[in-house]
């Protein structure tokens, strides 16, 4: 198994994952500074973070399934994005039910 991706789609997924991590750090910093609930830039960055996680998940899964990418970094990025997107979906469902 490789560590770095060899396919173009795997490299895109890894780049999106890096963008996700940077956005997540920024969101956490702004949430701490501005307080919860998110207003202004923290809310926009929160939505951008979720969209980036969703794109990472899609690119990672397509890269793994279709292009047969077997790099550990792409697998970790896809699994992490799956957990984040799953948590957001569960959060939306809980908010909708209440």
C-alpha positions, 0 to 999 in steps of 0.5 A: 500500500502506498501513502500518497495517491497515484491517481488524479482524483485521489490527489484532488480528494487529498487536496479537498481534505486538506482544505477541509482541515484548514476550514475546520480549524478556522471555524473552531477559532471563529466559534470560540471568538464569536460564540455559538450560535454562529453568525456572519463569517463563522456560519459561512465557514461552517457551511463551506466546511460541510460542503468541502467534507461532502466533496472529499467524501465523493471524490474519495469514494469515486477514487477508491471504487472506480479508479482503484486508488489504494493510498492510505491517505485517501482512505483515511480522508474518505473515512473521516469525511464520512464520519463528519458528513454522517454527524451533520446528517444526524444533527439535521435529523435531530433538529428537524424532529425537535 
